[in-house]
Amino acid sequence: MSLLRGYKSNKRSLKPLNTAASWQAVQPLLAEQRQRAAVEGVSPPVADGARPPPQPGRRRWRPRLGPIVDTCLPPIPAVPLPTECRRVGVITGQYSLEPERTFAVVELAGSQYKVTTDDVLFVNQLKGVAVNDVVALERVLLLGSRAETVVGRPYVPGGVVLAAVEEHFRDGKVHVFKKRRRKRYRKYQAPRPHLTTLRILQVRGIDPAPGDESARLPELPVALLDARYESVLRLTGRGEQQQQQQQQQDEEQRQAAA
């Protein structure tokens, strides 16, 4: 037994030999791929003889690369980042809203919200706005109605959601307690987050489905802050344009008949 105690086997691992045998086995398949690439006029990824067979006792690692497939989608155009929130006017009186069958998904204060007309949102406090201000939310991710859906990449060009600032307030306490045992460490906090209440006035950038109420801007008592914002607050939808055209045609027919 003492003679066998220091015995060490002289056998070598068979893994390098198996690797070399596998490499030799796939050579016919690689040759067919090279011939196919030559017929199609595509340069083979690896030239002949570039990779010699692995020698026994030498470990080689190669990353497994999948096939390269061209996408069928068109390239994404470079769209400038729209403003998250901007003031466009101030409400000076009472107003009423009518429900509409259009909705939007907007990005505001680090979160996404699905909104429609007359919805109320509680978001993190918006800086630079006061109560009764009308703000335009331009980071619209999606617009939808019963007839169609418009998906942005990532934002919808021309999509705007108008909202009114109703209130700035502080939410209830959020209790935060931290402790590390056996370290004499305890910490208690009760912050009250600052929030802003928004009411959605209008969803712009999409027309309602046929048969639904036409998209029209409600008559709001709004004082413009700048003349360039008039296009945002006084823009008429296709429904109003069609109604105006129909009224003009009816008047022309009456005049011709008279």
N, C-alpha and C positions, 0 to 999 in steps of 0.2 A: 504493500500500500504506500510505502514511503517513496517508491520510485514513480508512482503515478501522481503524487501530490503536486509536483511542479510541471506536469505535462501540459503543453499548450498545443492546440490544434493548428496545423499548417494549412487547413482548408481556407480558400478564398471565397468571397461572396460571389454568388452567381448573378447578382443584379446587373453589373456591367455587361456580362455576356448576353443576358436577356435583352438589354437595351440595344446592343449592337445587332442582335438577331432581328429585333423588331424594326430597326432602321433599314436593314436589308430587305425585309418583307414588304415595306411600303414603297420601295424604289420603283416598281412597275406602275403603281398608281401615280406617283409624282411624274414619271415620264409621260403618261397619258395627259396629265394636266399641262405639261409644257408643250406638247404637240397641239392640244386644243388652243392654248394661248397663242401659239405661233400662227395657226390657221385664222384665228379671229383678229390677228394684228395687235394683240395686247402683249406687252413685255411681261415675261414671267416674273414673279416676285423675287425668286432666287435663281441666280445663274447656275449652270451646270458646274459641278466641282467646287462650288462655294462652301459647301458644308461637307467636309469629309466624314466618314463613318466614325462614331465615337470609339475610342480605344478602351479595352477592358481596364478597369481600375480608375477611369476618369469619369467624373460625374459632370454632366452638362445640363443646364437649365435653360429652357426657352419659353418665353411667354406665349400663351395660347391666344392668338388673334383671330377674331371672327371675321366673316366676310364683310366687305365694305359695300353698303347698299345706299344708293342715292335716294334722297327723300323726294316724294311726289308733291310736297307742299311748296308754294312759292316762298321766296325769301321774305323775311319780316322787314317791312320798311322802317326806316329810322324816323320815329315820331318824337318830337320834343316832349319833355315831361310837363304835363299841364299843372296849373296852380291848384293846390289842394282846396283852398277856400279863399274867396275874395268878396269884398263888400261891393254891391252894385246899387244899393238904394236903402231908403229908410221908410218904414210904414208910418203913415200919419193919421190913420183912422181905422175903423172897423172893416172887416172883410169876411166873406164866407166862401167856402170851397165846395166844389162838386166832385164826387168820386169819378175816377177814370180807370179804364181797364188797361193800363200800361204800368210797367214797373221797371225798376233799375237797380243795379248793384253798384254801390259807390264805395270808394275807399276814403276814409276820413279818420284822422287822429289815430292811425295805426291799426284800424279795424275795418272790416267790410260789413255793409248793411244792405239788406234788400228793402227797398222803400217804394211807396206809391203815394199818390196824392192824399193829403190830410193825415199822414202818419206822423208820429211823435218819436223823436230819437233823444236818447240821453248819452252824450259823448263826453270825452275828456274836454276840459275847459279850452275853448278856442280863444287865442290871444288876438287882441286888436279889434274885437267886435263888441257891440253893446246891444242891449235889449231893443227890439223893434227893428234891428238891421236886417236887410235882405242880403243873403249870401248866395253865391253861385258855386256849387260843387262840381268841378270839372273832371275829376278823376273817376270817370264812369267805366266800370269793367264790363257791364252787360246791360242791354236793353231788351225788353220783351213785351209782347202783346199776344192776343189770341191767334194772330195770323202769322207772326214771324218773331225771330229772335236774332239779335245782333250781338255777337261776341267780339270783344276787343282783344287786341294783341299788343300790349295788355290793355290799352284804353281805347274807347270808341271815339273816333274823331267827330267833333260836333255834338257830342252828348253832354248835356248840362242838366243838373238838378237844382232847382231854386228852392231855398228854404228860408224861413224866418226865425230869428233868434227870439225866444220867448222868455228865457230865464237863465240866470247864473246862480247856482246854489252849491251847497256842500252836502255830500252824501253822508250816510250814517257811518259810525266808527267801524274801522276794520281792526280787530284785535290781533296783535302780533306779539307772541311770547317766545323768547329764545332762552335756552338753558343748556349748560354743559355740566354734567354731573361730575362731582369731585373736583371741580375747578373754581367754585365760588363765582360762577358767572350766570347772571340772570338779567334779562333785558325785556322790558315790556313797552310796547308802543301801541297807540290807538289813533292813527291818522284818519282824517276825514277828507276823501278825495274831492277835488273841485270839478264839477260837471256843468255842462251847458245843455239846455233843452232847445231842440230844433223842431219846427213843424214844416213838413214838406208841402210846398206850394204847387210845383209843376215839374213834370218830367219831360225834357226836351230831347229831340233827336230821333224819335220814332213815332209813327202814326198808329192810331188804334185800328183794330180790325174792322172790316166792313160790317155795318149794323150797330156798332158801338157808338157811343157819344163822340162827336168830333172833338179833336184835341184843340182846345182854345184856351188862351190865357185868361184867367179870371180877372175881373175888374178890380184891381188892387189900388188902394190909395198910397202910391209909392212916390217919393221924391227922389229923383235921380241924383247921384253924387257926381257923375261925369257924363258928358254927352256921348262918349264912346260906348257906354253901357246901355244906350237906348236900344240897340239891336238885340240885346239879351232880354230886356223886359218888354219890348214891343214887337217881338218877332211873332208873326202869325203862322199857324200850321197849315198843312195842305187842306184840312177840312174847311177852314175859314176861306182859303183861296177858292176852293171849289164852290162854296156857297156864294161868295162874291161874284164869281163868274156866272153862276146860275141866275143870280139876281139881275146882273147886267143883261143877260140874254132875254130874260122875261121882260124887262123894261123895253128892250129893243123891239121885241115882238109886239108888245102893246102899242108902241109908237107907230110901228108899221101898219098895224091893224086899224089904228085911228086915222 
